[in-house]
C-alpha cells in the first residue's frame, strides 16, 4: 500500500528508527518498523493480518493495529473518493492508499 502521514512528527516516528526508539523505547520502535513494513507489503488493508487490524469505534472509516501490545497505530483511507459497499461503509478491499493518523499508547 501507499502510505502518507498526517503530520511530519508521525512521519519521523515511522521512518526514523532512532527517533522512534528515543520516543517509545527499543521494543516498541522495532514493532513499529515491522507494522510499517507490513502496511507497505500489503496490497490492500484486507491483506493485513499482523497487529490485529480492526475498526475504530467511530464511523469515519478508521482502523487500528497493535504495536507491541502497548501502542496502537491509527490509520484511515487516503483516496479522494472512497469505494463503498452496499451498506455505505468503506470497502476496505479496494483501499490501497492510507494515511497514518496517530500512534497512541494503550491504557
C-alpha positions as CSV (number, residue, x, y, z in Angstrom):
1,X,0.0,0.0,0.0
2,X,1.0,3.6,-0.4
3,X,1.4,5.4,3.0
4,X,1.1,9.0,3.9
5,X,1.3,10.7,7.3
6,X,-1.0,13.2,8.9
7,X,1.9,15.1,10.4
8,X,5.7,15.5,9.9
9,X,6.2,14.2,13.5
10,X,4.3,10.9,12.7
11,X,6.4,10.5,9.5
12,X,9.6,10.9,11.5
13,X,8.4,8.3,14.1
14,X,7.5,5.8,11.4
15,X,10.6,6.4,9.1
16,X,13.4,7.2,11.5
17,X,14.3,4.3,13.8
18,X,16.4,6.4,16.2
19,X,13.5,9.0,16.7
20,X,11.1,6.1,17.3
21,X,13.5,4.5,19.8
22,X,14.0,7.7,21.7
23,X,10.3,8.3,21.9
24,X,8.9,4.8,22.5
25,X,11.9,2.6,23.5
26,X,13.6,-0.2,21.6
27,X,10.8,-2.9,21.8
28,X,8.0,-0.6,20.6
29,X,10.2,1.0,17.9
30,X,11.1,-2.4,16.5
31,X,7.4,-3.4,16.3
32,X,6.5,-0.1,14.8
33,X,9.0,-0.7,12.0
34,X,7.5,-4.2,11.4
35,X,4.0,-2.8,11.2
36,X,5.1,-0.1,8.7
37,X,6.7,-2.8,6.7
38,X,3.5,-4.9,6.9
39,X,1.5,-1.9,5.6
40,X,3.9,-1.3,2.7
41,X,3.8,-5.0,1.8
42,X,0.1,-5.4,1.8
43,X,-1.8,-4.8,-1.5
44,X,-4.9,-3.6,0.4
45,X,-6.0,-3.4,4.0
46,X,-7.7,-6.7,3.6
47,X,-4.3,-8.3,3.3
48,X,-3.2,-7.3,6.8
49,X,-3.0,-10.0,9.5
50,X,-0.3,-8.9,12.0
51,X,-1.3,-6.4,14.6
52,X,-4.9,-7.5,14.9
53,X,-6.4,-5.0,12.4
54,X,-9.8,-3.7,13.5
55,X,-12.2,-0.8,13.0
56,X,-12.3,2.1,15.4
57,X,-15.5,2.9,17.3
58,X,-16.2,5.9,15.1
59,X,-18.0,5.9,11.8
60,X,-15.3,7.7,9.8
61,X,-13.6,4.6,8.3
62,X,-10.6,4.4,10.5
63,X,-8.7,1.3,11.6
64,X,-6.3,0.4,14.3
65,X,-3.4,-2.1,14.5
66,X,-1.5,-3.1,17.6
67,X,2.2,-2.2,18.1
68,X,3.9,-4.4,20.8
69,X,0.7,-4.6,22.9
70,X,1.3,-1.2,24.4
71,X,0.6,1.1,21.5
72,X,-1.7,1.3,18.5
73,X,-1.4,2.8,15.1
74,X,-4.5,4.5,13.8
75,X,-5.0,5.0,10.0
76,X,-7.6,5.9,7.5
77,X,-8.2,5.7,3.8
78,X,-6.3,8.3,1.7
79,X,-8.4,8.3,-1.5
80,X,-10.1,11.3,-3.0
81,X,-13.3,9.3,-3.4
82,X,-13.9,6.2,-1.4
83,X,-15.4,3.0,-2.7
84,X,-18.3,2.0,-0.5
85,X,-20.1,-1.3,-0.1
86,X,-23.9,-1.9,-0.3
87,X,-24.3,-0.7,3.3
88,X,-22.5,2.5,2.6
89,X,-19.4,1.6,4.6
90,X,-15.8,1.9,3.3
91,X,-14.9,-1.0,1.0
92,X,-11.5,-1.9,2.6
93,X,-10.9,-4.5,-0.1
94,X,-10.4,-1.6,-2.5
95,X,-8.3,0.7,-0.2
96,X,-4.6,0.8,-1.3
97,X,-3.7,4.2,-0.1
98,X,-3.8,5.0,3.7
99,X,-2.8,7.9,5.9
100,X,-1.3,7.2,9.3
101,X,-3.2,9.5,11.7
102,X,-1.8,8.7,15.1
103,X,0.3,6.4,17.3
104,X,-1.1,6.2,20.7
105,X,-0.4,4.4,24.0
106,X,-3.0,1.9,25.1
107,X,-4.2,2.3,28.6
